[in-house]
Amino acid sequence: MNIFLRCFKPKFYKKSKSATSYMKIRLDIVRKRRIAMVKFLKMDIVDFLKNGHDDNAYTRAEVLLEELRIISCYDIIERFCDCISENLSLMLQKRECPEECREAVSSLIYAAAWVPDVPELKDLRAVFTRKYGNFIASSVNHELVEKTEFRRRPSREVKIQTVKDIAKEFSIDWDPTALNLLLLRQTSALQIEDKVETGADDPKIERKKSIVNDQSEDESVLSQAWTRDSLSNRSLSSSSSSNSGSPRRDSEKKKKKKILPYGIISSPNKKQDARIEEKAQEEKLEKKKSIDQENSRLLKPQGSDKEASSARKNERTSSFQRPKLLDYDDVVARLVALRRR
């Protein structure tokens, strides 16, 4: 089989071998970059702890955990690449994917969509899907799935523990009680803000709502009482009007003034709006009158204008005199005389 591979080397073997070899080189480069970033973040956390900036160290711990997660993903991918490079001959012998390489093949196909730092994974995915079809979700490595698709933000305890480990590593005496108190204060402040925004369980807001409801109820009661009083007064006035005369009725109307209860009195804004509308209507009427007057002025002297224009035309025609043309015989005689000279 090795002699056959050396002589012929099918496309699947060539592409998978080259992709795995290039992938290992790429993983080494990217891993070195991430490890350098981890060292830099650790030194930042140490500096923050020495200067007493515990909250900044806490935030940097989250970034450090994210970098460590990506490095662990690289380690898993490298392990599966080694498995495929070792079992390439066995994969060529069988049409279906062997059980030894099923997890590695399905995990690498899955990782191509979640690890953009390694573009060689896309080449491997194209080779494997062409030969074996789509990957089986049940055979994908669970650790890789948890670190890519189902990853979560690290909890408070995990972040504090990472800061503790770094402090021990660099022999720094650090007490996390101050940081815990600060985080508790922040969480309590956020909860209070949420309650204020929603308005739930706030006695002041409930009191305001009850006062507004009471005012609306009082206004409705007053309006009902006013309507009843007005109806009774109308009935009494109708009965008295049959007995009394017209002058007495006019004097009563002048003396009486309706006193409206609270809630039915028209607001001053409405009065102002009505005044503004009246002024606007008056201005419109004045404009219309002025326009009509101008039109009447323009229409009246139309006859005189026509006469003046006709007189002007006649004057122009009379003043303009066309030159008299010479006769043909006179012109010929003059030309002959000129030639003789």
C-alpha positions in Angstrom: 0.0 0.0 0.0 2.9 2.4 0.8 4.4 1.6 -2.7 1.0 2.4 -4.3 0.7 5.7 -2.4 4.2 6.7 -3.4 3.5 6.0 -7.1 0.0 7.2 -7.6 -1.0 9.3 -4.6 -4.8 10.0 -5.1 -6.2 13.5 -4.8 -7.8 12.8 -1.4 -4.5 11.7 0.0 -2.6 14.7 -1.4 -5.2 17.3 -0.3 -5.7 16.0 3.2 -2.0 15.5 3.8 -1.1 19.0 2.6 -4.0 20.6 4.5 -3.1 18.9 7.8 0.6 19.8 7.5 -0.2 23.5 6.7 -2.7 23.5 9.5 -0.1 22.4 12.1 2.2 25.3 11.0 -0.7 27.8 11.2 -1.7 26.5 14.6 1.9 26.9 15.9 2.0 30.5 14.7 -1.5 31.5 16.1 -0.8 29.7 19.4 2.4 31.6 20.0 0.6 34.9 19.4 -2.1 33.9 21.9 0.4 32.8 24.5 2.2 36.2 24.2 -1.1 37.9 24.8 -1.8 35.8 27.9 1.6 36.8 29.3 0.9 40.4 28.6 -2.5 40.2 30.3 -1.1 38.5 33.4 1.5 41.3 33.8 -1.3 43.9 33.5 -3.3 42.1 36.3 -0.1 42.1 38.5 0.4 45.8 37.9 -3.2 46.6 38.8 -3.1 44.5 42.0 0.1 46.2 43.1 -1.4 49.7 42.5 -4.7 48.7 44.2 -6.9 48.8 41.1 -8.8 45.6 41.8 -11.7 46.4 39.5 -9.4 46.7 36.5 -7.7 43.4 37.3 -11.1 41.8 37.5 -12.1 43.0 34.0 -8.8 41.9 32.6 -9.3 38.4 34.0 -12.3 38.0 31.7 -10.1 38.8 28.6 -7.5 36.4 29.9 -10.0 33.5 30.3 -11.2 34.1 26.7 -7.6 33.8 25.4 -7.1 30.6 27.3 -10.4 29.2 25.8 -9.2 29.8 22.3 -5.8 28.2 23.0 -7.6 25.1 24.3 -9.6 24.9 21.1 -6.3 25.0 19.1 -5.0 22.1 21.1 -8.1 20.0 20.4 -7.8 20.7 16.6 -4.1 19.8 16.6 -4.9 16.5 18.3 -7.5 15.6 15.6 -5.1 16.6 12.8 -2.5 14.2 14.2 -5.2 11.4 14.3 -6.1 12.0 10.6 -2.4 12.1 9.4 -1.8 8.8 11.2 -4.8 7.1 9.7 -4.8 8.4 6.1 -3.9 5.0 4.6 -6.8 3.3 6.5 -9.2 6.1 5.2 -8.1 5.4 1.6 -8.8 1.6 1.9 -12.4 2.1 3.0 -15.2 4.0 1.3 -16.9 5.0 4.5 -15.2 6.9 7.3 -13.5 4.5 9.8 -14.6 4.5 13.4 -11.1 5.6 14.5 -11.3 8.8 12.5 -15.1 9.5 12.8 -14.8 11.9 15.7 -11.8 13.7 14.2 -13.4 14.2 10.8 -16.7 15.4 12.2 -15.0 17.7 14.7 -12.8 19.3 12.1 -15.7 19.9 9.8 -17.6 21.5 12.7 -14.6 23.6 13.7 -14.3 25.2 10.2 -17.3 27.4 11.0 -16.1 28.4 14.5 -12.4 28.9 14.2 -11.7 31.7 11.7 -8.0 31.9 12.6 -7.2 28.6 10.7 -8.4 28.9 7.1 -7.0 25.5 6.2 -10.0 23.9 8.1 -12.2 25.0 5.2 -10.1 23.1 2.7 -10.3 20.0 4.9 -14.0 20.4 5.2 -14.4 20.5 1.4 -12.3 17.3 1.0 -14.1 15.3 3.7 -17.6 16.4 2.7 -16.9 15.4 -0.9 -15.9 11.9 0.2 -18.1 11.2 3.3 -20.9 13.8 3.1 -22.0 16.0 5.9 -20.7 15.4 9.5 -22.7 13.6 12.1 -23.6 15.9 15.0 -23.5 13.1 17.6 -19.9 12.3 16.8 -18.5 15.8 17.3 -16.3 16.3 20.4 -18.4 17.7 23.3 -15.5 19.7 24.7 -15.1 21.5 21.4 -18.8 22.2 21.2 -18.9 23.6 24.7 -15.9 25.9 24.1 -17.3 27.2 20.7 -21.0 27.1 20.3 -22.3 26.8 24.0 -19.7 29.1 25.6 -20.8 31.4 28.4 -19.3 34.4 30.1 -17.2 33.3 33.1 -18.9 33.7 36.5 -17.8 36.1 39.2 -16.2 33.2 41.2 -14.1 32.0 38.3 -12.8 35.5 37.6 -11.9 36.1 41.2 -10.2 32.7 41.4 -8.1 33.5 38.3 -7.0 36.8 39.9 -6.1 34.8 43.1 -4.0 32.3 41.1 -2.1 35.1 39.4 -1.4 36.8 42.7 -0.1 33.5 44.1 2.0 32.9 41.0 3.7 36.3 41.4 3.7 36.1 45.2 1.4 39.1 45.9 -0.6 39.3 49.1 -4.1 40.1 47.9 -7.4 40.1 49.8 -10.5 39.7 47.6 -13.0 41.1 50.3 -12.8 44.7 49.0 -13.4 43.5 45.5 -16.4 41.4 46.6 -17.9 44.4 48.4 -17.5 46.6 45.4 -19.2 44.1 43.1 -22.1 43.7 45.5 -22.6 47.4 45.6 -22.6 47.6 41.8 -25.2 44.7 41.5 -27.4 46.4 44.1 -27.2 49.7 42.3 -28.2 48.0 39.0 -31.1 46.3 40.7 -32.4 49.6 42.1 -32.1 51.3 38.7 -34.1 48.4 37.1 -36.8 48.9 39.7 -37.0 52.6 39.1 -37.2 52.1 35.4 -40.0 49.6 35.7 -41.7 51.4 38.6 -42.4 48.1 40.4 -42.6 48.1 44.3 -42.1 51.8 44.5 -44.4 53.4 47.2 -44.0 57.0 45.9 -45.2 56.0 42.4 -48.1 54.1 43.9 -49.2 57.1 46.0 -49.1 59.4 42.9 -51.2 56.9 41.0 -53.8 56.8 43.8 -53.9 60.6 44.0 -54.5 60.9 40.3 -57.3 58.2 40.5 -59.0 60.1 43.4 -58.9 63.4 41.5 -60.5 61.8 38.4 -63.2 60.2 40.6 -63.9 63.6 42.3 -64.2 65.3 38.9 -66.7 62.7 37.6 -68.8 63.1 40.8 -68.8 66.9 40.5 -69.8 66.7 36.8 -72.7 64.4 37.6 -73.9 66.7 40.4 -73.7 69.7 38.1 -75.8 68.0 35.4 -78.5 67.2 37.9 -78.5 70.7 39.3 -78.7 72.2 35.8 -81.7 69.9 34.9 -83.6 70.9 38.1 -82.9 74.6 37.5 -84.2 74.3 33.9 -87.4 72.7 35.1 -87.9 75.5 37.7 -87.2 78.2 35.3 -89.6 76.8 32.7 -92.4 76.8 35.3 -91.6 80.3 36.5 -91.4 81.7 33.0 -95.1 80.9 32.4 -96.0 83.2 35.3 -93.5 86.1 34.9 -93.1 88.5 32.0 -90.3 89.1 29.5 -88.6 92.1 31.3 -88.2 90.1 34.5 -86.7 87.2 32.5 -84.1 89.5 31.0 -83.1 90.9 34.3 -82.8 87.3 35.8 -80.5 86.3 32.9 -78.2 89.2 33.5 -78.0 88.6 37.2 -77.5 84.9 37.0 -74.0 83.5 36.2 -73.3 79.8 36.0 -70.6 78.6 38.4 -69.0 75.5 37.0 -67.4 73.0 39.3 -63.8 71.8 39.2 -63.0 69.7 36.2 -65.6 71.2 33.8 -64.1 74.7 33.5 -62.6 75.2 30.1 -58.8 75.5 30.1 -57.2 78.9 29.2 -55.3 77.1 26.4 -58.6 76.5 24.6 -59.6 80.1 24.8 -56.2 81.2 23.5 -56.6 78.8 20.6 -60.0 80.2 19.8 -58.7 83.7 19.8 -55.8 82.8 17.5 -58.2 81.1 15.1 -60.5 84.2 15.1 -57.5 86.5 14.3 -56.4 84.2 11.5 -59.9 84.3 10.0 -60.0 88.1 10.2 -56.6 88.3 8.5 -57.8 86.0 5.7 -60.9 88.1 5.1 -58.8 91.3 5.0 -56.4 89.7 2.4 -59.4 88.6 0.3 -60.9 92.1 0.4 -57.5 93.7 -0.6 -57.2 91.2 -3.5 -60.7 91.9 -4.7 -60.1 95.7 -4.7 -56.9 95.3 -6.7 -58.7 93.1 -9.3 -61.5 95.7 -9.6 -58.9 98.4 -10.1 -57.2 96.4 -12.8 -60.4 95.5 -14.6 -62.0 99.0 -14.7 -59.6 100.8 -17.1 -59.4 98.1 -19.7 -61.3 100.1 -22.3 -59.1 103.2 -21.9 -56.0 101.1 -22.1 -57.2 99.6 -25.4 -57.9 103.1 -26.8 -54.5 104.3 -25.8 -52.7 101.3 -27.3 -54.6 101.8 -30.6 -53.6 105.6 -30.7 -50.0 104.7 -30.1 -50.1 102.2 -32.9 -51.5 104.8 -35.3 -48.9 107.4 -34.2 -46.2 104.9 -34.9 -47.6 104.0 -38.4 -48.0 107.7 -39.3 -44.5 108.6 -38.2 -42.9 105.7 -40.1 -42.8 106.5 -43.9 -41.7 104.0 -46.4 -39.0 105.2 -48.9 -40.3 105.7 -52.5 -38.9 103.2 -55.1 -37.6 104.4 -58.4 -39.0 103.3 -61.7 -37.2 100.7 -63.8 -36.8 103.1 -66.8 -35.3 105.8 -64.7 -32.8 103.4 -63.3 -31.7 102.2 -66.8 -31.4 105.7 -68.1 -29.1 106.7 -65.2 -26.9 103.6 -65.7 -26.5 104.4 -69.5 -25.5 108.0 -68.7 -22.9 106.8 -66.2 -21.4 104.5 -68.7 -21.1 107.2 -71.3 -19.1 109.3 -68.9 
